[in-house]
Amino acid sequence: MADIKDPENTILIELKDGTVTIELLPDVAPKHVERMKELARAGAYDNVVFHRVIDGFMAQTGDVSNGNAEKDFNIRMAGTGGSDKPDLPAEFSKLPHDRGTIGAARSSNPNSANSQFFINFSDNNFLNGQYTVYGRVISGMEHVDAIARGEPPANPDRMISMKVAADA
């Protein structure tokens, strides 16, 4: 189990193989951190699939509108939506997109991030300064590494649940 220093800014994602613990970075990207906690507390991320998983690159999830495997699910739509909240402005920083970091997924508009995010499988420095980094995996990366690959995967894995550690 991870050494959780700040339960209010720690996310617990339950995957099929175990728990992934994410340390959020409110000093770096406060709006993105608040959005993830807000949606996690609402249960919006529960049962949302990993719809784009590229070996050696990243695993993307978080489409709370179209990615819930338990609610009107269509894999072809997963990845096209967000939440009912407004898009977020970019919060770029000097933090690199290293293995295990969490990045905000978005369209070509830098200020279009909403609910989707990705977890980097490797150091993806070509993303630096272009996508908001707002967290990092502090334990359970082996469970992220085991997520089914594909764009979309034939049998996508899902986040069984996501909780703020302070509430768990």
C-alpha positions as CSV (number, residue, x, y, z in Angstrom):
1,M,0.0,0.0,0.0
2,A,1.2,3.5,-0.8
3,D,2.3,6.0,1.8
4,I,-0.5,8.5,1.6
5,K,0.7,11.9,2.8
6,D,-2.4,14.0,1.8
7,P,-5.6,11.9,1.7
8,E,-7.6,14.9,0.3
9,N,-5.3,15.0,-2.7
10,T,-4.9,11.3,-3.3
11,I,-7.1,9.2,-5.7
12,L,-7.7,5.5,-5.3
13,I,-8.7,3.7,-8.6
14,E,-9.9,0.1,-8.3
15,L,-8.9,-1.9,-11.3
16,K,-9.5,-5.6,-12.0
17,D,-6.1,-6.5,-10.7
18,G,-5.9,-4.1,-7.7
19,T,-5.7,-0.5,-6.5
20,V,-3.8,2.3,-8.2
21,T,-2.9,5.1,-5.9
22,I,-2.5,8.6,-7.5
23,E,-1.0,11.6,-5.7
24,L,-2.7,14.7,-7.1
25,L,-0.7,17.9,-7.6
26,P,-2.9,20.9,-6.5
27,D,0.0,23.3,-6.4
28,V,0.7,22.6,-10.1
29,A,-2.8,22.2,-11.6
30,P,-5.5,23.2,-9.1
31,K,-8.5,23.3,-11.5
32,H,-7.7,19.8,-12.9
33,V,-7.2,18.4,-9.4
34,E,-10.5,19.9,-8.2
35,R,-12.4,18.5,-11.3
36,M,-11.1,14.9,-10.8
37,K,-12.0,15.0,-7.1
38,E,-15.5,16.5,-7.9
39,L,-16.2,13.8,-10.5
40,A,-14.8,11.0,-8.3
41,R,-16.9,12.1,-5.3
42,A,-20.0,12.0,-7.6
43,G,-19.2,8.5,-8.7
44,A,-18.9,9.7,-12.3
45,Y,-15.7,7.7,-13.0
46,D,-17.0,4.4,-11.7
47,N,-17.3,1.7,-14.5
48,V,-15.7,4.0,-17.1
49,V,-13.5,2.1,-19.6
50,F,-10.0,2.7,-20.8
51,H,-11.0,3.4,-24.5
52,R,-7.5,4.2,-25.9
53,V,-4.6,2.1,-24.7
54,I,-1.3,2.3,-26.7
55,D,1.5,0.0,-25.7
56,G,4.6,1.9,-24.7
57,F,2.6,5.2,-24.7
58,M,-0.4,5.6,-22.4
59,A,-3.8,4.4,-21.2
60,Q,-6.7,6.9,-21.7
61,T,-10.0,6.9,-19.8
62,G,-12.4,9.3,-18.1
63,D,-15.2,9.8,-20.7
64,V,-17.9,10.0,-18.1
65,S,-20.6,10.8,-20.7
66,N,-19.9,7.9,-23.1
67,G,-17.5,5.5,-21.4
68,N,-19.6,4.0,-18.6
69,A,-19.7,0.3,-19.3
70,E,-22.9,0.0,-17.3
71,K,-24.9,2.9,-18.9
72,D,-25.8,3.2,-22.6
73,F,-22.3,2.0,-23.5
74,N,-21.1,2.1,-27.1
75,I,-17.3,1.6,-27.5
76,R,-17.3,3.7,-30.7
77,M,-18.5,6.7,-28.7
78,A,-16.1,6.2,-25.8
79,G,-13.5,9.0,-25.9
80,T,-15.8,11.5,-27.6
81,G,-17.3,13.1,-24.5
82,G,-16.6,14.6,-21.2
83,S,-18.7,15.7,-18.2
84,D,-21.6,18.2,-17.9
85,K,-19.0,20.6,-16.4
86,P,-17.3,23.4,-18.4
87,D,-14.0,22.6,-20.1
88,L,-10.9,23.6,-18.1
89,P,-8.1,26.0,-19.1
90,A,-4.7,24.5,-19.7
91,E,-2.5,24.5,-16.6
92,F,0.9,23.7,-18.2
93,S,3.9,23.4,-16.0
94,K,7.6,22.3,-16.2
95,L,6.7,18.8,-14.9
96,P,7.6,16.2,-17.5
97,H,5.3,13.5,-18.8
98,D,7.2,10.7,-17.1
99,R,6.1,7.1,-16.6
100,G,3.2,7.1,-14.2
101,T,2.2,10.7,-14.5
102,I,-1.4,11.7,-15.1
103,G,-2.1,14.0,-18.0
104,A,-5.3,15.8,-19.0
105,A,-6.7,14.5,-22.4
106,R,-8.1,17.2,-24.7
107,S,-8.9,18.1,-28.3
108,S,-6.5,20.2,-30.4
109,N,-7.7,23.2,-28.3
110,P,-5.4,23.5,-25.3
111,N,-8.3,24.7,-23.1
112,S,-10.6,21.8,-23.9
113,A,-9.7,19.3,-21.1
114,N,-12.8,18.1,-19.2
115,S,-13.0,14.7,-17.5
116,Q,-10.7,12.5,-19.6
117,F,-7.2,11.7,-18.6
118,F,-4.3,9.4,-19.4
119,I,-1.6,7.6,-17.5
120,N,1.8,7.4,-19.1
121,F,3.3,4.0,-19.6
122,S,6.7,5.5,-20.4
123,D,8.5,8.8,-20.3
124,N,6.7,10.7,-23.1
125,N,8.7,14.0,-23.1
126,F,7.3,15.0,-26.5
127,L,4.0,15.8,-24.6
128,N,5.8,18.2,-22.2
129,G,4.3,21.7,-22.1
130,Q,1.4,20.6,-24.3
131,Y,-0.8,18.6,-21.9
132,T,-1.5,19.4,-18.3
133,V,0.2,17.1,-15.8
134,Y,-1.8,16.9,-12.5
135,G,-0.9,13.7,-10.7
136,R,1.4,10.7,-10.5
137,V,0.9,7.0,-9.7
138,I,2.6,6.3,-6.3
139,S,1.6,2.6,-6.2
140,G,-0.1,0.1,-8.4
141,M,1.6,0.9,-11.7
142,E,1.8,-2.8,-12.3
143,H,-2.0,-2.8,-12.5
144,V,-1.9,0.1,-15.1
145,D,0.6,-1.9,-17.1
146,A,-1.9,-4.8,-17.2
147,I,-4.7,-2.8,-18.8
148,A,-6.0,-4.3,-22.2
149,R,-4.4,-2.6,-25.2
150,G,-6.3,-1.2,-28.3
151,E,-7.8,1.8,-29.9
152,P,-10.4,0.8,-28.6
153,P,-9.5,-2.5,-26.9
154,A,-11.7,-5.5,-28.0
155,N,-12.6,-6.1,-24.3
156,P,-11.8,-2.8,-22.6
157,D,-10.8,-2.7,-18.9
158,R,-12.6,-0.3,-16.7
159,M,-12.2,1.7,-13.5
160,I,-14.3,-0.3,-11.2
161,S,-14.4,2.7,-8.8
162,M,-12.5,5.9,-8.2
163,K,-12.5,7.5,-4.7
164,V,-10.7,10.4,-3.0
165,A,-8.6,8.7,-0.3
166,A,-10.0,11.0,2.4
167,D,-13.5,9.5,1.7
168,A,-12.4,5.9,1.5
